[in-house]
Amino acid sequence: MRPILQEFDFGRLHIAIASYATMLAIAALATIAISYVLCVRRGASAKRTAGFLLLTGVTVPVGARLLHFALTPAAYDGHLGRLVALSGSGFALFGGLLLAALVGPLAAHALDLDLWGMADACAPAIGIGIALTKVGCLMAGCCFGIVSNASRGIVFPPGSPAALWQFRMHLIGLRDPSLPVYPTQLYEMVAALFCAAAAAWFLSRKPAEGTVFLAFVATFTGFHWLIWTMRVPDAASTAPGWLYPALYVATVATCIVLAVARRRPQNEPVHRAERPDANQVALQAPEEQARLGGGGVPQGPAAGEQHGREPCRDEGGLA
């Protein structure tokens, strides 16, 4: 745990570089840069891709801050300026992802971009961005887990968020280090990297557009839900206990429905009679050639009329 990376004085100004804010900035830049490269490689316009990523990228911290405000209004009582504060705390990641999912289609439409193609290309980058953010969480000590009796638990130093929470719960003394807790930050980091790698592999298989992104969101949401059960809830949160599970279920269900719809064949051609190819007819058995009329293939409209039917027509209406 290292909440402050560096401190220095600049004249009378004392500057402290927070680890979480730093990793959040690195995560945002990495996500945008990797998404840009992947989208352009798939044939998207460079300028339009940059505009799309900037528009959707801005919505992530906005949505994360708004959801945090909605769930923990007590933290903003008398301090509404915190809504626009450039601090590295006060965010709910899922709110940012949801708002980006709503703004993304509008941005893609306005910039005349293929929404599902862009979403697929961005999926691996989003996973990497989440993993980097969770490194910041671990360094700051936030998003910690409940007390763990297993050997895989980690201990935070005295004065850390985990230690202070346990002190309020009368589990330890004020100057004691925390009891071992589940390393939920590491769990989520590993889950995000796994989902990013799976999305990159799935993307190389060239599946139906949109299925890579939807599979990524559904899988990561499932992991996030599992890890959420091991986390200590925010003390200032006023959200009912059923809210997050309902949100996760709705997200996974929506992704499954959309993925099934995307995998369904689009614009499937109508089955129709096709004129036999002459080369194929020449290779057929003699009796089959005889059935077709003496080994030949009826040619032209007149031949079709002799058999009492209209000549076959393709989708363009040409014989």
C-alpha positions, -999 to +999 in steps of 0.1 A: +000+000+000+014+034-010-014+061-013+011+089-020+037+083-047+057+114-043+056+147-023+075+179-030+073+216-023+071+241-051+076+275-034+049+277-009+028+251-026+030+215-013+022+189-040+014+153-033+010+129-062-017+103-052-012+068-065-049+062-072-053+094-093-021+086-111-031+051-120-066+063-130-050+087-155-026+060-168-056+037-172-076+062-191-047+070-215-039+033-220-075+025-228-079+053-253-045+046-270-050+008-273-086+012-285-075+037-311-048+013-325-072-016-326-100+004-342-078+019-369-063-015-377-098-028-383-104-001-409-121+027-389-113+063-398-085+076-376-101+111-371-136+097-364-121+070-341-103+097-321-136+117-317-155+086-307-130+076-280-128+112-266-166+115-264-171+081-247-139+084-226-152+116-210-184+099-199-166+072-179-155+095-150-187+115-152-209+084-149-187+069-122-190+101-101-228+104-107-234+068-095-212+073-065-232+105-057-265+086-061-254+057-038-235+078-012-252+112-010-241+117+026-205+120+014-216+152-005-237+169+021-225+205+022-198+196-003-215+196-037-182+209-052-169+173-048-191+164-078-167+183-101-135+178-080-106+164-099-097+141-070-089+104-075-117+092-051-154+092-052-160+070-082-182+039-089-167+022-119-199+005-130-216+038-134-189+050-158-192+019-179-230+021-181-230+058-191-203+051-218-225+022-231-254+047-235-233+075-250-214+052-273-243+045-298-250+082-301-214+090-307-210+062-333-242+074-351-231+110-351-197+101-365-210+075-389-191+046-374-199+010-370-209+008-334-205-030-328-172-031-347-159-002-325-172-019-293-155-052-302-121-035-309-123-016-276-131-046-254-095-057-248-084-021-240-112-017-215-101-048-196-065-035-195-078-001-183-098-017-155-068-038-144-046-006-142-073+011-121-073-018-097-036-014-092-044+021-080-071+008-057-045-016-041-020+011-037-045+034-021-060+007+001-096+013-011-121-014-023-108-038+003-123-071+012-139-086+043-119-104+069-105-136+055-094-167+076-076-181+045-039-178+040-045-158+008-056-127+028-035-096+028-028-072+057-030-034+055-010-011+077-024+009+107-044+039+095-054+023+062-090+022+052-092-015+060-076-010+095-099+020+103-130+001+092-120-029+114-113-005+143-149+009+140-161-026+140-142-032+173-121-059+157-087-043+163-070-014+181-065+020+166-028+015+161-030-021+149-026-033+114-056-048+098-066-084+101-061-104+068-087-094+042-096-108+008-074-091-018-104-081-039-083-055-058-060-083-071-090-105-078-106-079-100-073-070-117-068-107-127-104-110-138-101-079-160-068-091-176-084-125-182-114-110-199-091-087-220-070-117-232-102-137-239-116-108-259-084-104-279-085-141-288-122-141-296-116-110-318-091-129-338-117-156-346-138-130-365-172-138-349-204-119-355-199-082-348-208-072-313-204-106-297-169-100-285-179-068-266-211-084-252-192-115-241-166-094-224-192-073-205-212-103-194-181-123-183-165-094-164-198-085-148-201-121-135-166-119-120-173-084-106-205-097-090-186-126-074-159-103-061-185-078-048-197-105-023-162-104-007-159-066-004-168-044+025-197-021+015-192+016+015-202+029+050-218+060+035-238+040+009-276+043+012-283+018-016-305-012-008-288-046-007-306-058-037-296-030-060-262-042-072-273-078-077-302-066-097-280-044-118-256-072-125-283-096-134-299-071-158-265-064-174-257-101-180-292-108-192-291-079-217-257-090-230-270-125-236-301-114-254-282-090-276-254-116-283-280-142-294-296-116-317-262-106-331-253-142-339-286-148-357-280-148-395-287-114-410-304-109-443-305-146-450-312-152-488-345-167-497-343-203-510-349-203-548-343-225-578-309-220-594-299-228-630-275-257-630-239-248-640-228-263-673-195-276-659-213-294-630-238-309-655-210-323-676-197-342-646-230-357-637-239-394-643-254-402-677-288-409-662-288-375-645-279-358-677-308-376-694-332-365-667-321-329-674-329-333-710-304-353-730-273-341-712-278-305-720-288-275-698-319-255-709-307-221-719-325-188-722-361-178-715-376-200-742-361-231-726-377-222-693-411-216-710-409-250-726-410-266-691-440-245-681-423-221-657-408-187-656-370-183-660-352-180-626-344-145-616-318-132-591-324-105-565-317-078-591-346-090-613-324-101-642-329-135-659 
